[in-house]
Amino acid sequence: MLEAEGDRAIQKHERNSDLQMLDTLRRHAKEATSRWHGSNDRRRRSRAEDGVKPVDLPYLRRFTQGDFALEDEVLRLFLKHAPQYLAALRAAGTAKAWHDAAHTLKGASRGIGAWRVARCAEGAERLRFDTDLDRRAFALDSATEALDEAVGYIHVVLRSR
């Protein structure tokens, strides 16, 4: 009987953790969408006006030691590989495949300073694979939106050089 009660307590804790993470993902997605994409509401400002950009170039520049050619190469590698990581996440059929794809996207995003993509990937990584499909779909949508934003920004940066 104690074992059954312990199992129920663990399951309840896991459900609460999943719900908290989902709320956090929703909040980040809502904030990012309203700030970056703007809206008809004049009270809202874009992320660019707030000084928050989809890729933290000064962070990346510290690792490339100011070498713009190396920075461009790293950004181009991210452009090439990150969509593949997202596709692997979308196609994941097992918990391991889901976790590995999310973890890889998180690491690649952190490597260039794409913090929103990394947060979304981290949220996906923390989700239990056997959770309901709506939570996984939301995590995928959030990661897709964040990645699209970062990719668009990188294209602008690379064109301006």
Order of alpha helices (4+ residues) and beta strands (2+ residues): alpha-alpha-alpha-alpha-alpha-alpha-alpha
